[in-house]
């Protein structure tokens, strides 16, 4: 688990928020519980009638919005675009 990152976020007075599909595995449900214990706000998005593949990261004055999977292949093959 990435507890040092979560501690750093909390130390700055910020809150990490995560939206996940409600149809996650039992292992992922345990991970959600761990995240919540470390102050992360987790919202489970119903699979039906909506399925969202989009991802977003927002930090300070920078943001990433896209639909790429968070994997080494996806993030290395598809070059990021910078919008201003």
MOGIQUI-V580743 format. One record per residue. N is the residue number from 1. RES is the residue in three letters. PHI is phi as a letter, one per 30 degrees, with the letter a starting at -180 (none if undefined). Layout:
n	res	phi
N	RES	PHI
N	RES	PHI
This chain:
n	res	phi
1	UNK	none
2	UNK	c
3	UNK	e
4	UNK	e
5	UNK	d
6	UNK	d
7	UNK	d
8	UNK	d
9	UNK	d
10	UNK	d
11	UNK	d
12	UNK	d
13	UNK	i
14	UNK	c
15	UNK	b
16	UNK	d
17	UNK	b
18	UNK	b
19	UNK	c
20	UNK	b
21	UNK	d
22	UNK	d
23	UNK	c
24	UNK	d
25	UNK	d
26	UNK	d
27	UNK	d
28	UNK	d
29	UNK	d
30	UNK	d
31	UNK	d
32	UNK	d
33	UNK	d
34	UNK	d
35	UNK	d
36	UNK	d
37	UNK	d
38	UNK	c
39	UNK	i
40	UNK	d
41	UNK	d
42	UNK	c
43	UNK	b
44	UNK	c
45	UNK	c
46	UNK	e
47	UNK	d
48	UNK	b
49	UNK	c
50	UNK	c
51	UNK	b
52	UNK	c
53	UNK	c
54	UNK	d
55	UNK	b
56	UNK	b
57	UNK	b
58	UNK	b
59	UNK	b
60	UNK	h
61	UNK	c
62	UNK	b
63	UNK	b
64	UNK	b
65	UNK	b
66	UNK	a
67	UNK	b
68	UNK	d
69	UNK	d
70	UNK	d
71	UNK	b
72	UNK	e
73	UNK	d
74	UNK	d
75	UNK	d
76	UNK	c
77	UNK	d
78	UNK	c
79	UNK	d
80	UNK	d
81	UNK	c
82	UNK	c
83	UNK	c
84	UNK	b
